[in-house]
Amino acid sequence: MNKHKLKALILMVGAIFMAFFMVNVTSQAARMDMVDVSNNNGYMSTAEYVSMRNEFGVKAVTVKISEGGTYKDPYAASNIANVQAAGLYINGYHFARYATKAQAIAEADFAGRTAKAAGLPVGAVLATDVEAEEQNNQSKATNDRNNTAFMKEIQKFGYRTDIYTSGSWANNKMTIKGKTGWIAAYPYSPAGKNWYSTNHAWQWSSTAKFRISYGGFDVSQLNDNYYTADQKSKVKATNKAAVKQQNKTANKGKVINKTKRGPHLKNAVVNQTYAQQGIFYPNTTLNVRSGAGTAYRKVATYYPGESVQYNQVIIKSDYVWARYLRSNGYYGYIALGVNGGANYGKRVVNQVSGHTYYTVKSGDSWWSIAQRNGLSMTTLASQNGKTIYTTIYPGQRLVVR
């Protein structure tokens, strides 16, 4: 064979091999070792967790237990039972609202009691989820003190502890030491790199899909056995009779809508849409979606102390939604509460206000408030009789619609 042709052939084969190798390397995403679920995911059956384990390699599930000092996740008990029935390791997390040491201890006591009542086994991790506005307004030293107080109190209930936070907050807003921490950071491509290999876990996506489960899920890669240690499932997943019985016991009294997944208390309406004018006052932080469902894109956020004027109510499987017209001319959808269960705030029917207000908080700016409400800074300022150079102060009310 001609030497030049042979050389060209070798180069071509090498290029094909390298291209194939690169495609395979870069197509390997981070592992789905752990999934975290909350009321936002609705009811999750044992079959769904078995599918996650068998088809996607999920090892552990971390369940939302509580938030602040009063909110108990309505799905915590059934999630804990069904995760264990599927043969997966189970953990819990508490969404922190504390801003002082005393509040941290009080929330830890509330989270510990709630976890015990929901069936979270001793030895599980009960992490503190630290990413709220309350912590954003504190110094690093204050957050460190509060987080330490929370975790010390949680250990009294027999649970192991950890801190969940975002990559931008880790070691900026609070200290996250090596061989601790569950860090969230969502890269454009999660392939080929573990961003937080020195921490217990790296949450790399909030939109992962599973074959028989509806919507997107938070998934994490585990870097050690911290979230899979010292726990045993109550039954083997292959023991179908035991799994069926435990699932039935965990959800006794609930009526499952067989056409759409989701639990409904007796007498709860399954699906309905009707016109209604009113104002909703949330008592917890709520995401606004582009449609009536948790799988729709997040477009804004409402916080306790704010209000939203709505014009339609949609009861859809797991949640009751309110539709309202945003300042940019598009509709937004906010959850009023769980269908047949907990409310996320106060709804005043047939009350109509000329405006929707926002209460300025520490750290806010014209830009951040305008972005949150789909406005330009100049529009926001002008409709409040001000300019973008006017100083705004915490506690001040601004018209955002």
C-alpha positions in Angstrom: 0.0 0.0 0.0 1.2 3.5 -0.8 2.8 5.0 2.4 0.9 8.3 2.0 -2.4 6.4 1.7 -1.5 4.2 4.6 -0.6 7.2 6.7 -3.9 8.9 5.7 -5.9 5.8 6.6 -4.2 5.6 10.0 -5.0 9.2 10.7 -8.6 8.8 9.6 -9.1 5.7 11.8 -7.4 7.5 14.7 -9.7 10.5 14.3 -12.8 8.2 14.1 -11.7 6.5 17.3 -11.0 9.7 19.1 -14.4 11.1 18.0 -16.1 8.0 19.2 -14.2 8.1 22.5 -15.0 11.8 23.1 -18.7 11.3 22.3 -18.9 8.5 24.8 -17.0 10.3 27.5 -18.9 13.6 27.2 -22.2 11.8 26.9 -21.8 10.3 30.4 -23.6 12.6 32.8 -23.1 12.7 36.5 -24.7 9.7 38.4 -28.2 9.8 39.7 -27.2 8.3 43.1 -29.7 10.3 45.2 -33.1 12.0 44.5 -34.7 14.5 46.8 -38.5 14.9 46.8 -41.1 17.1 48.5 -44.7 18.2 48.2 -43.8 19.7 44.9 -43.4 16.2 43.4 -46.8 15.1 44.8 -47.5 11.5 45.8 -44.8 9.0 45.0 -45.6 5.3 44.9 -43.3 2.4 45.8 -43.3 1.4 42.2 -41.8 4.7 41.2 -39.0 4.4 43.7 -38.3 0.8 42.6 -38.1 2.0 39.0 -35.6 4.7 40.0 -33.5 2.1 41.8 -33.6 -0.6 39.1 -33.5 1.5 35.9 -31.5 4.5 36.9 -29.2 3.3 39.7 -30.7 5.5 42.5 -29.4 4.5 45.9 -31.0 7.0 48.3 -33.9 9.4 48.6 -33.9 12.5 50.8 -37.4 13.6 51.7 -38.6 17.1 52.7 -39.7 16.9 56.3 -40.5 20.5 57.3 -40.0 24.2 56.7 -39.6 27.0 59.2 -41.3 26.5 62.5 -44.8 25.4 61.4 -44.9 23.7 58.0 -45.0 19.9 57.8 -44.6 18.4 54.4 -47.9 16.4 53.8 -46.1 13.7 51.8 -43.3 13.0 54.3 -44.8 9.9 55.9 -45.8 8.2 52.7 -42.5 9.1 51.0 -40.5 7.6 53.9 -42.6 4.4 53.9 -42.5 3.9 50.2 -38.8 4.6 49.8 -38.0 2.0 52.5 -40.4 -0.4 50.9 -38.5 0.0 47.6 -35.2 -1.0 49.3 -33.6 2.5 49.1 -31.8 4.4 51.8 -33.9 7.2 53.3 -32.9 10.6 54.6 -34.7 13.9 55.3 -34.2 17.6 55.1 -35.6 20.7 56.7 -36.0 24.0 54.7 -34.5 26.6 57.1 -36.0 30.0 57.8 -34.0 30.8 60.9 -32.1 34.0 61.2 -31.0 33.7 64.9 -29.5 31.0 67.1 -32.7 30.7 69.1 -34.8 30.3 65.9 -32.3 27.7 64.7 -32.8 25.6 67.9 -36.6 26.0 67.8 -36.7 24.9 64.1 -34.4 21.9 64.9 -36.8 20.8 67.6 -39.7 21.2 65.3 -38.0 19.3 62.5 -36.8 16.5 64.8 -40.3 16.0 66.2 -41.9 16.1 62.8 -39.3 13.6 61.4 -40.0 11.2 64.3 -43.8 11.4 63.7 -43.3 10.8 60.0 -41.2 7.7 60.6 -37.7 8.8 59.6 -35.5 6.2 61.2 -32.8 6.9 63.7 -29.4 7.1 62.0 -30.8 8.8 58.9 -29.4 12.2 57.8 -31.7 15.2 58.6 -30.0 18.0 56.7 -30.7 21.7 57.0 -31.5 23.3 53.6 -29.9 26.8 53.9 -30.7 28.9 50.9 -33.6 31.3 51.9 -33.7 35.1 52.1 -33.5 34.9 55.9 -29.9 33.5 55.6 -29.0 35.8 52.7 -29.4 38.8 55.0 -27.0 37.4 57.6 -23.2 37.5 57.9 -21.2 34.3 57.3 -20.3 34.2 61.0 -24.0 34.4 62.0 -25.0 31.7 59.5 -22.2 29.4 60.8 -23.4 29.9 64.4 -27.0 29.2 63.5 -26.2 26.2 61.4 -24.1 24.7 64.1 -26.9 25.3 66.7 -29.4 23.6 64.4 -27.2 20.5 63.8 -26.3 20.1 67.4 -30.0 20.1 68.4 -30.9 17.7 65.6 -28.4 15.2 66.9 -30.4 14.9 70.1 -33.1 13.1 68.1 -30.6 10.5 66.9 -30.2 11.9 63.4 -27.0 12.6 61.5 -26.6 16.1 60.2 -25.4 18.0 57.1 -25.9 21.3 55.3 -27.4 21.7 51.9 -26.8 24.9 50.0 -25.9 26.3 46.6 -22.4 26.4 45.2 -22.4 30.2 45.2 -23.2 30.3 49.0 -20.8 27.5 50.0 -17.8 29.2 51.9 -19.2 32.6 51.1 -22.5 32.8 53.0 -21.5 30.0 55.3 -18.6 27.6 55.9 -18.7 24.2 54.3 -15.8 22.1 55.3 -14.3 19.2 53.3 -16.0 15.8 53.8 -19.2 17.6 54.7 -21.9 19.3 52.7 -24.5 18.7 50.0 -23.8 21.3 47.3 -26.1 22.3 44.5 -24.7 23.6 41.2 -26.3 23.1 37.8 -23.7 23.1 34.9 -24.6 23.4 31.3 -23.2 19.9 30.8 -22.7 17.7 33.9 -20.5 15.3 32.0 -16.9 14.4 32.7 -16.5 16.4 36.0 -17.5 16.2 39.6 -17.6 19.7 40.8 -17.8 19.0 44.5 -15.8 15.8 44.9 -14.6 16.7 48.4 -18.1 17.1 49.7 -20.7 14.4 50.6 -22.9 15.1 47.6 -23.3 17.3 44.5 -26.8 18.1 43.3 -26.3 18.6 39.6 -29.8 18.9 38.2 -33.3 19.9 39.2 -35.0 18.7 36.1 -34.1 15.0 35.8 -36.7 12.7 34.4 -37.7 9.2 35.4 -39.6 6.8 33.2 -42.8 6.3 35.2 -42.7 9.5 37.3 -44.2 12.8 36.3 -42.3 16.1 36.3 -38.7 17.0 37.0 -36.6 15.9 40.0 -33.6 17.1 41.9 -30.8 14.5 41.5 -27.3 14.3 43.2 -24.1 12.3 42.8 -22.8 10.9 46.1 -19.1 11.1 46.7 -19.1 8.8 49.8 -21.5 6.6 51.8 -22.7 9.3 54.2 -26.2 9.4 52.7 -26.4 5.6 52.5 -25.0 4.6 55.9 -26.5 3.0 58.9 -29.9 2.3 57.5 -31.8 -0.7 56.4 -35.1 -0.9 54.4 -37.9 -2.6 56.3 -38.7 -5.1 53.5 -37.0 -6.4 50.4 -38.2 -4.8 47.2 -38.6 -8.3 45.7 -41.1 -9.2 48.5 -44.2 -7.9 46.5 -46.7 -8.8 49.2 -44.9 -6.9 51.9 -44.3 -3.9 49.6 -48.0 -3.8 48.6 -49.1 -4.1 52.3 -46.7 -1.4 53.5 -47.8 0.9 50.7 -51.5 0.3 51.5 -50.9 1.0 55.2 -48.9 4.2 54.6 -51.6 5.6 52.5 -54.7 4.4 54.4 -57.6 6.9 54.0 -56.3 8.4 50.8 -58.2 8.1 47.5 -55.9 7.8 44.5 -57.0 9.4 41.2 -56.3 6.6 38.8 -56.3 8.8 35.7 -53.7 11.2 37.2 -51.2 10.5 39.9 -51.8 12.2 43.2 -53.4 11.8 46.6 -56.7 13.4 47.5 -58.4 13.5 50.8 -62.0 12.3 51.0 -64.4 14.8 49.3 -61.5 16.6 47.6 -62.3 17.7 44.0 -60.0 16.0 41.5 -60.0 18.4 38.4 -61.9 21.6 38.0 -61.4 25.1 36.6 -63.5 28.1 37.4 -63.5 31.9 37.4 -62.9 33.6 40.7 -61.6 37.0 41.6 -59.6 37.5 44.8 -56.4 38.3 46.5 -54.0 35.6 47.8 -51.6 36.3 50.7 -48.9 33.5 50.8 -47.5 32.4 54.2 -44.5 30.7 52.6 -42.2 31.2 49.7 -43.9 30.1 46.5 -42.7 29.7 42.9 -44.8 31.2 40.1 -45.1 28.8 37.1 -45.8 29.4 33.4 -48.7 26.8 33.7 -50.7 25.1 36.4 -48.3 22.4 37.4 -44.9 21.9 39.0 -43.4 20.7 35.7 -43.9 24.1 34.1 -41.1 26.7 34.0 -40.5 28.9 37.1 -41.1 32.5 36.1 -41.2 34.4 39.4 -41.4 34.0 43.2 -43.7 35.3 45.9 -42.8 35.7 49.5 -44.7 35.9 52.8 -46.0 39.5 53.3 -46.7 39.9 49.6 -50.1 39.5 47.8 -51.3 38.6 44.3 -54.6 39.4 42.6 -55.9 36.4 40.7 -58.8 35.8 38.3 -59.1 32.0 37.9 -58.7 28.9 40.1 -57.5 25.5 38.7 -57.8 22.4 40.8 -55.5 19.9 39.1 -54.6 16.6 40.8 -52.2 17.4 43.6 -52.6 21.2 43.9 -55.0 24.1 43.8 -53.6 26.9 41.5 -54.5 30.5 41.0 -54.0 32.2 37.7 -53.1 35.9 37.5 -52.0 38.4 34.8 -48.4 39.4 35.2 -47.0 42.8 34.4 -45.4 41.5 31.2 -48.9 40.5 29.8 -48.4 36.7 30.4 -50.3 34.6 32.9 -48.6 33.3 36.0 -49.8 30.4 38.1 -49.2 30.1 41.9 -50.1 27.2 44.1 -52.8 28.1 46.7 -52.3 24.8 48.5 -52.6 21.0 48.4 -55.8 19.6 46.9 -57.8 18.6 49.9 -54.9 19.4 52.2 -52.7 22.2 53.5 -53.1 25.8 52.4 -50.1 27.9 51.4 -51.7 31.2 52.6 -54.9 33.2 52.9 -57.3 33.6 50.1 -59.8 36.5 50.2 -62.4 35.8 47.6 -64.2 38.6 45.7 -61.7 41.2 47.0 -60.1 43.2 44.2 -57.3 45.7 44.7 -56.2 48.2 42.2 -52.6 47.2 42.7 -50.3 44.3 43.8 -47.7 45.4 46.3 -44.2 44.2 47.2 -42.5 44.8 50.5 -38.9 45.7 50.2 -36.5 43.5 52.0 -32.8 43.9 53.0 -30.6 43.3 50.0 -33.3 44.2 47.5 -32.6 46.7 44.6 -34.6 48.3 41.8 -33.1 45.7 39.5 -33.9 42.6 41.6 -37.5 43.6 42.3 -38.1 44.5 38.6 -36.6 41.2 37.5 -38.8 39.3 39.9 -41.9 40.9 38.7 -41.2 41.0 34.9 -40.7 44.8 34.8 -38.0 47.2 33.7 -36.4 49.2 36.4 -37.7 52.5 34.9 -41.3 51.2 34.7 -41.1 50.0 38.3 -39.7 53.2 39.5 -42.1 55.5 37.5 -45.3 53.7 38.7 -44.1 54.4 42.2 -43.5 58.1 41.5 -39.7 57.6 41.8 -36.6 57.2 39.6 -34.1 54.3 39.6 -31.7 56.6 41.5 -34.1 56.9 44.5 -33.0 55.0 47.5 -35.5 52.3 48.7 -35.6 50.9 52.2 -36.6 47.6 53.9 -40.3 47.7 54.8 -41.2 50.0 52.1 -44.2 49.0 49.9 -43.9 49.3 46.1 -46.6 48.8 43.5 -45.5 46.0 41.1 -48.7 45.7 39.2 
